[in-house]
Structure formats: structure tokens, C-alpha cells
Amino acid sequence: MTSVVEVTSALLTDQYELTMVDAALKDGTADRRCVFEVFTRRLPDGRRYGVAAGLGRFLTALADFRFGDEEIGFLRDRGVIDGDTASWLADYRFTGDIRAYREGEIFFPNSPVLQIEGTFAEAVVLETLALSTFNADSAIASAAARMVSAADHRPLAEMGSRRTGEWNAVAAARAAYIAGFGATSNLEAGRTWGIPTMGTAAHAFTLLHDSEEAAFRSQLDALGDGTTLLVDTYDIEAAVDTAVRLTNGRLGAVRIDSGDLPSVVASVRAQLDRLGATNTKITVTNDLDEYTIAALRAAPVDSYGVGTSVVSGSGHPAASMVFKLVAHRTGGEEWVPVAKKSADKASIGGRKEAGRRLRNGIATAEVVHTSGAVGSDERALMVPVVTNGEVDPAFLGVRGVEAARAHHRGAKAELPADAARIGRGDAAIPTLIV
């Protein structure tokens, strides 16, 4: 047995992965070379593309995927594994290869977003780790990208920590930032992933003080005239008057968190301009999603704060990704494609390559090759991220997040113009299986 592993992601796993390993070790198929792929069969209704996210988090967790004495003892006590499998798990290290769409890349139905090649046993145990990461992060990034399009170049901040689990909030902030959000309210996301953080005061701070003016004075004394004052605790018009008077028109911004936003925003903008605070900006919050943001496009909003809808994938909290065996070797060097034939759940066999067909820099098709290389008119989509068990550090940490954010901007710019339309429609480009 190995020594105790203090930090491990190994039990973030469904039990059937280990019972399959146990059986495969017994029947001699555990060492058969296999290829597994992560993909989605369909996009949510109304979504024209997805955004692949979670790669950096998955690779970080992969490095900690170890079975120590405590984990193995738990599995044996539950009767999940026997002694031989316990010995195999004690020495577990992923030694295979992983290729993937770059984080931030656009994906479509049947895009092989993640491809894991290794022995059956060492690859199959990664199923839940891969799916739990990619499903959640890609759902959030996909929703966030739609909100960025709806905002039409106006900045967005992620502020949904109170609407999801505490560590989910950190992952959500990361995914939203990759998809184009500019900041987060979550401090751990700022520390871990280098995301800019923001935040000033809630209604509680105004209610704490004897008057709204006293609350404003306190915040201005602490944070300066460039701060953002929340003006809808009592009467918005009176609050704006007070805010402008206290700062001699130099207030950075006001935040509006309630009401009929299009009319309230227009009224506040007119009031600010009338009082000479022409440089004071307006930020809005209040349960925004891509549809309400799109409805505010003509309003004089300067920035948005989004909570519940972004951390929940705006109604689609999972990206419907699945993890399937698509090929294996039987004895020689030839790959044998395998595929599931179930109704509505069929998969496409074969070890794949994927490219995005472009014309004048605009995507016209997603091309998935079941054999052979991508075409000369295609941008290759899959890159090596793990080779012989070694993770490429370029995809990890703050550096990986910034690279993903930059890659997303370029990939999104390749989409046809109508891909950003907020409404119902088919995938922005077709997926061709070659």
C-alpha cells in the first residue's frame, strides 16, 4: 500500500467505475488500449453553440487523482474492490495521453471535446471527474458567452456566489471569465484564478445607518468618489440627488437593483445628466439573464452584474456531455471502432480528429473525422494536453485561464454573425461526420 494521500480527487467518482476496473482486472481486459471521448449529442433548445470550459480544472484534479490508504480502506470496507484491485489502485497514476479542444473553444453536437487514450482501467476511472467538470463549467461558459453577446461590448461582472455551492461558485466565476465576463465578486476566484474582483455595498449597509446620506458618506469616506452607490433602498430619485450632491457630480457609478429597469435606467440617466454628473455610470443587477440584458440594449446602461442565471447555466445547468468508449485495440496495432446503438443515444465509433471549416475566416462547418487528418481548409481543434501522463502546464493556473479567455475571443469571432442571436435556432454551423 502507498502512504496516506492528504489531497485527492480519486473518490469524486461513481462506484461503477471501480467495479468495472475490478472485473476487468479479473478477466484480463484492464490493460486493453482504449480511447474514450467526451461529447454532447445536442445543444439545449435555442442555443446555437457551446463553449468548452473546465479543462484546466480537470487537469489540476487529474494530478491529484491518487488512492491512499484511507481511500482504499474505505473502498474495501464497503466491498467495492478486492485485494488485487486495492493493490492496483495504490499504484494508480494516469500514464496515457489526452487531447482536447482548447479551453474557451466553441463546440457543437458530436464535437470530441475531450479524448482520453490509455488502458481501459486507467481511463475509465476518470469518467465522473471529466463529466462533472466539463458539464458544469461548459454550461456556465455557454450561458455567459450569450450574455456577453447580448451586452454588446458593455462589461459584465459575475456575482452569483450566493446562488450555488461555495466551491461551485469559484468554478463558475472562472468559467464566466473565460467566456468574457470582466470581473467576479468572489474573492477565492480572484485568489485562485487571477480574476479581477469587484464589490461595494449591499442594502444592509444603507439600512444600518440612521439615514441614506449617512450611509453614502461612510462609503465615500472609505472608498472615494469613484465608488458605486446603491440607490434603490428607498427612493431612487432622492438617492441620486444625494449621491451627486455629496460628490459634486464626481460619483463613479450608481447601481440599480430593482424596478422596471428600462424606464428606471432612462430616468436615472436623465437625472444624472441634468445634475451635471454626465460621467457617472449606471450599473444594473436584479436577476438578469441574456434575455433581459438583450432587452436593455437600447437603454443607457453602462455595465451589468449577473448572479443566479450565469452560475446555473441560465436554465441549463449541465452541458449534456457524455463519456463513451469509441475505440480499442484487440491485440495488434489496429484500432477497432466501437459504438453504442441505443435509440436516441447512439454514439459514433472511431478515434477522431476534428477541424473547423473556414471560409474567409468564418466558420462554415464542424468536421469530425473518424479516420485521417483534418483538411487543409480546416482549423485543427484538438491539441495534446497530457502526454504519457505528463500534463502540459500551459493549460493550468492563472496562465491557463488567460490563454483560454484569449482563445475564446478568437474562436467566437469565427462564428457567423447570426450565431449571437438570442432566440431559438439550430446550431450555428452543421457538424459533418467524415
C-alpha positions in Angstrom: 0.0 0.0 0.0 1.1 3.6 -0.6 1.2 6.1 2.2 -1.8 8.3 3.0 -2.7 10.8 0.3 -3.7 14.1 2.0 -5.3 15.7 -1.0 -7.0 13.5 -3.6 -9.7 13.8 -6.2 -9.9 10.0 -6.6 -13.3 9.5 -4.7 -15.0 12.2 -6.8 -16.0 9.1 -8.7 -19.1 6.9 -9.3 -18.8 3.4 -7.8 -19.4 1.6 -11.1 -16.1 2.9 -12.5 -14.2 0.9 -9.8 -16.4 -2.2 -10.1 -15.6 -2.2 -13.9 -11.9 -1.9 -13.1 -12.3 -4.8 -10.6 -14.0 -7.0 -13.2 -11.6 -6.0 -16.0 -8.6 -6.9 -13.9 -10.1 -10.3 -13.3 -10.9 -11.1 -16.9 -7.7 -9.7 -18.4 -9.2 -6.7 -20.3 -8.0 -4.0 -17.9 -4.8 -3.3 -20.0 -6.5 -3.2 -23.3 -5.6 0.1 -25.0 -8.8 2.3 -25.4 -10.0 5.7 -26.5 -12.8 7.4 -24.6 -14.4 10.7 -25.8 -16.4 13.4 -24.1 -19.0 15.0 -26.3 -22.6 16.2 -26.4 -25.3 14.8 -28.7 -27.3 18.0 -28.8 -27.3 21.6 -27.7 -30.0 23.0 -25.4 -33.0 24.4 -27.2 -32.3 27.8 -28.6 -28.5 27.5 -28.2 -26.5 27.9 -31.4 -23.1 26.9 -30.0 -21.4 25.8 -26.8 -18.3 26.9 -25.1 -15.9 24.3 -23.8 -14.7 25.0 -20.3 -13.3 23.1 -17.4 -10.1 21.7 -19.0 -7.7 23.4 -16.6 -9.7 22.3 -13.6 -9.9 18.8 -14.9 -6.1 18.6 -15.5 -5.4 20.0 -12.0 -7.7 17.4 -10.4 -6.0 14.7 -12.6 -2.7 15.4 -10.9 -4.3 14.8 -7.5 -6.1 11.6 -8.6 -4.4 9.2 -6.2 -5.7 6.4 -3.9 -4.1 6.5 -0.5 -4.6 4.2 2.5 -7.7 6.0 3.7 -9.4 5.9 0.3 -8.5 2.2 -0.3 -9.6 1.3 3.2 -13.0 2.9 2.6 -13.5 1.0 -0.7 -12.5 -2.3 0.9 -14.8 -1.7 3.9 -17.7 -1.1 1.5 -16.9 -4.2 -0.5 -16.4 -2.2 -3.7 -13.0 -3.8 -4.5 -10.9 -6.8 -3.5 -7.3 -7.1 -2.6 -5.9 -7.3 -6.1 -7.8 -4.2 -7.2 -6.7 -2.4 -4.0 -3.0 -3.0 -4.9 -3.7 -1.7 -8.4 -5.3 1.4 -7.1 -2.5 2.0 -4.7 -0.1 2.4 -7.6 -2.5 4.3 -9.8 -1.1 7.0 -12.0 -2.6 8.1 -15.3 0.1 7.3 -17.9 -1.8 7.8 -21.1 -2.5 10.6 -23.5 -5.2 13.2 -23.5 -6.2 15.5 -26.4 -8.8 18.2 -26.1 -10.5 21.2 -27.6 -8.7 24.2 -26.1 -10.5 25.7 -23.2 -12.7 28.5 -24.4 -13.2 26.8 -27.8 -16.6 26.7 -29.4 -18.2 23.2 -29.7 -21.2 21.7 -31.4 -23.1 18.4 -31.3 -20.7 15.4 -31.6 -17.6 17.6 -31.2 -15.0 15.4 -29.4 -14.2 17.9 -26.7 -12.0 15.6 -24.7 -10.3 12.4 -25.9 -8.6 10.1 -23.3 -6.3 7.3 -24.5 -4.9 4.8 -22.2 -5.6 1.3 -20.8 -9.2 0.6 -20.1 -8.7 0.6 -16.3 -6.7 3.8 -16.1 -9.0 5.7 -18.4 -12.5 4.5 -17.3 -12.0 5.7 -13.7 -11.8 9.3 -15.0 -15.3 9.4 -16.3 -17.1 11.2 -13.5 -14.2 13.6 -12.9 -14.3 14.6 -16.5 -18.0 14.9 -16.9 -18.7 16.7 -13.6 -16.1 19.3 -14.5 -16.9 19.8 -18.2 -20.7 19.6 -17.8 -20.9 22.3 -15.2 -18.2 24.6 -16.5 -19.2 24.4 -20.1 -22.9 25.1 -19.2 -21.8 28.2 -17.4 -19.4 29.4 -20.1 -22.0 28.8 -22.8 -24.6 30.9 -20.9 -22.0 33.6 -20.1 -21.0 33.8 -23.8 -24.6 34.5 -24.7 -24.8 37.2 -22.1 -21.6 38.8 -23.4 -23.1 38.9 -26.9 -26.4 40.4 -25.5 -24.4 43.1 -23.6 -23.0 44.4 -26.9 -19.5 45.3 -25.6 -20.6 46.6 -22.2 -18.9 44.9 -19.3 -20.4 42.2 -17.1 -19.5 41.1 -13.6 -20.3 37.6 -12.2 -21.9 37.9 -8.7 -23.7 34.6 -8.2 -21.7 33.0 -5.3 -24.8 33.1 -3.0 -26.8 31.1 -5.5 -24.7 28.0 -5.7 -22.4 25.8 -3.7 -19.3 27.5 -2.1 -16.7 25.8 -4.4 -19.1 25.7 -7.3 -19.0 29.5 -7.1 -15.3 29.6 -7.6 -15.5 27.4 -10.7 -18.5 29.4 -12.0 -16.6 32.6 -11.8 -13.7 31.0 -13.7 -16.0 29.7 -16.5 -17.8 33.1 -16.8 -14.5 35.0 -17.0 -13.2 32.7 -19.8 -16.4 33.4 -21.7 -15.9 37.2 -21.5 -17.1 38.4 -18.1 -14.7 41.1 -16.8 -14.8 40.5 -13.0 -16.3 38.5 -10.2 -17.5 39.2 -6.7 -15.9 36.0 -5.4 -12.6 36.6 -3.7 -11.4 33.0 -3.8 -11.9 33.0 -7.5 -9.7 36.1 -7.6 -7.0 34.5 -5.5 -7.0 31.1 -7.2 -7.5 32.1 -10.9 -6.4 35.7 -11.0 -9.8 37.1 -12.0 -10.4 40.8 -11.2 -12.7 41.2 -8.2 -15.3 43.9 -7.5 -17.9 44.8 -4.9 -19.0 47.8 -2.8 -22.1 47.6 -0.5 -25.5 45.9 -0.1 -28.8 47.3 1.0 -27.9 46.2 4.6 -25.2 48.9 4.7 -27.7 51.6 3.9 -30.2 50.2 6.4 -27.6 50.1 9.1 -27.2 53.8 9.2 -29.6 56.4 10.5 -30.1 57.9 7.0 -29.2 57.1 3.4 -27.0 60.2 3.3 -25.0 58.9 6.3 -24.5 55.5 4.6 -23.4 57.2 1.4 -21.0 59.5 3.3 -19.5 56.5 5.1 -18.9 54.6 1.8 -17.5 57.6 0.1 -15.1 58.3 3.0 -13.9 54.7 2.8 -13.8 54.1 -1.0 -13.6 57.6 -2.5 -15.8 59.3 -5.1 -15.1 56.7 -7.7 -17.2 54.1 -5.9 -20.6 52.8 -6.9 -23.5 53.7 -4.7 -26.6 51.5 -4.4 -29.5 53.9 -4.9 -32.7 51.9 -4.7 -33.0 51.2 -1.0 -35.7 53.8 -0.5 -36.5 56.4 -3.2 -34.2 56.3 -6.3 -34.6 59.9 -7.3 -33.8 61.2 -3.8 -30.9 58.9 -3.6 -29.4 60.0 -6.9 -29.8 63.7 -5.8 -27.9 62.9 -2.5 -25.2 60.9 -4.3 -24.5 63.7 -6.8 -24.6 66.4 -4.1 -22.1 64.6 -1.9 -19.6 64.1 -4.7 -20.1 67.4 -6.5 -21.0 65.3 -9.6 -17.9 63.2 -9.5 -19.5 59.9 -8.4 -18.2 56.9 -10.3 -21.4 55.0 -10.7 -24.9 54.2 -9.3 -26.3 50.7 -9.0 -29.9 49.8 -9.6 -31.2 46.5 -8.3 -35.0 46.7 -8.7 -37.9 48.1 -10.7 -38.8 48.2 -14.4 -35.2 48.6 -15.5 -35.6 50.1 -19.0 -37.7 53.0 -17.6 -35.8 53.4 -14.3 -32.4 53.5 -16.1 -33.6 56.1 -18.6 -35.0 58.2 -15.8 -31.8 58.0 -13.8 -29.6 58.8 -16.8 -31.7 61.9 -17.5 -31.4 62.9 -13.8 -27.7 62.4 -13.7 -27.2 64.5 -16.8 -29.5 67.2 -15.6 -27.5 67.4 -12.3 -24.2 67.7 -14.2 -23.0 64.1 -13.4 -22.5 63.2 -17.0 -19.6 60.9 -16.3 -21.4 58.9 -13.6 -22.1 55.4 -14.9 -25.1 53.2 -14.4 -24.8 49.5 -13.5 -27.8 47.2 -13.2 -28.3 43.9 -11.4 -31.7 42.3 -10.4 -31.9 38.7 -11.7 -30.5 39.5 -15.2 -30.1 36.8 -17.9 -29.3 37.0 -21.6 -32.9 37.9 -22.5 -33.2 40.8 -20.0 -29.7 42.0 -21.0 -30.8 42.0 -24.7 -33.9 43.9 -23.8 -31.8 46.6 -22.2 -29.6 47.0 -25.2 -31.2 50.4 -26.1 -31.1 51.6 -22.5 -28.3 53.8 -21.2 -26.8 51.0 -19.1 -23.0 51.0 -18.7 -22.5 47.6 -17.1 -24.3 44.6 -15.7 -24.0 42.4 -12.7 -25.3 38.8 -13.2 -25.9 36.2 -10.5 -28.3 33.3 -10.5 -28.6 32.9 -14.2 -24.9 32.6 -15.0 -24.0 30.2 -12.2 -26.9 28.0 -13.1 -26.2 27.9 -16.9 -29.3 30.1 -17.5 -31.7 27.3 -17.2 -29.3 24.5 -18.4 -27.0 23.7 -15.5 -25.3 20.8 -17.4 -24.0 20.7 -21.0 -25.4 17.2 -21.5 -21.9 15.8 -22.2 -21.3 12.1 -22.1 -18.2 9.9 -21.8 -18.1 7.0 -24.3 -15.6 4.3 -25.4 -15.2 4.8 -29.1 -12.2 2.5 -30.0 -9.9 -0.1 -28.6 -7.1 -2.4 -29.7 -7.6 -6.1 -29.5 -4.0 -7.4 -30.0 -2.3 -5.7 -32.9 -1.8 -2.0 -33.7 -5.1 -1.5 -35.5 -7.8 0.4 -33.7 -11.3 -1.2 -33.6 -14.1 1.4 -33.6 -16.9 0.6 -31.2 -20.2 2.5 -30.9 -23.4 2.4 -28.9 -26.6 1.7 -30.9 -29.3 2.6 -28.4 -32.2 4.6 -29.7 -31.6 8.4 -29.2 -28.3 7.6 -27.5 -26.2 6.3 -30.4 -22.5 7.2 -30.5 -20.1 7.4 -33.4 -17.2 4.9 -33.2 -13.6 5.6 -34.1 -10.6 7.5 -32.9 -11.4 11.0 -34.2 -9.8 14.2 -35.4 -11.8 17.4 -35.6 -11.5 20.6 -37.6 -13.5 23.8 -38.2 -14.0 24.5 -41.8 -13.5 28.2 -42.6 -14.2 30.5 -45.5 -12.7 33.9 -45.3 -12.2 33.4 -41.6 -15.8 32.5 -40.9 -16.8 29.0 -39.8 -19.0 27.1 -42.2 -18.9 23.6 -40.6 -17.6 21.4 -37.8 -15.9 18.4 -39.4 -15.4 15.3 -37.3 -13.1 12.8 -39.0 -13.4 9.1 -37.9 -10.1 8.4 -39.7 -7.4 10.6 -41.3 -6.3 14.1 -40.6 -8.2 17.5 -40.8 -8.5 19.1 -44.2 -6.4 22.0 -45.5 -9.4 24.3 -45.2 -10.0 23.4 -41.6 -8.6 24.7 -38.4 -7.4 21.8 -36.3 -9.3 21.8 -33.0 -7.7 19.1 -30.8 -4.4 19.7 -29.1 -2.4 17.4 -26.8 -2.8 18.4 -23.1 -1.4 15.2 -21.4 1.4 13.1 -23.0 2.5 9.9 -21.3 0.8 11.0 -18.1 2.5 14.4 -18.1 0.2 17.4 -18.0 1.2 20.4 -20.2 1.5 23.3 -17.7 0.4 25.8 -20.3 -3.2 24.8 -19.5 -3.0 25.2 -15.8 -3.5 28.0 -13.2 -3.8 31.7 -14.0 -1.8 31.3 -17.2 -4.2 28.7 -18.5 -7.2 30.9 -17.7 -5.9 33.9 -19.5 -5.0 31.7 -22.5 -8.5 30.2 -22.5 -10.1 33.7 -22.4 -8.0 34.9 -25.3 -8.7 31.7 -27.3 -12.4 32.1 -26.7 -12.4 35.6 -28.2 -10.8 34.4 -31.4 -13.0 31.3 -31.7 -16.2 33.2 -31.1 -15.1 35.8 -33.8 -15.1 33.0 -36.4 -18.8 32.3 -35.9 -21.4 33.5 -38.4 -23.0 36.8 -37.4 -26.3 35.3 -36.6 -24.8 32.9 -34.1 -25.1 35.6 -31.4 -28.8 35.9 -31.9 -30.6 35.4 -28.6 -33.6 33.2 -29.5 -34.4 29.9 -31.0 -32.4 28.4 -33.8 -30.4 25.5 -34.9 -26.6 25.1 -34.4 -24.8 28.0 -36.0 -22.9 25.6 -38.3 -23.5 21.9 -39.2 -21.4 19.1 -37.8 -20.2 16.8 -40.7 -19.0 13.3 -39.8 -16.4 12.3 -42.4 
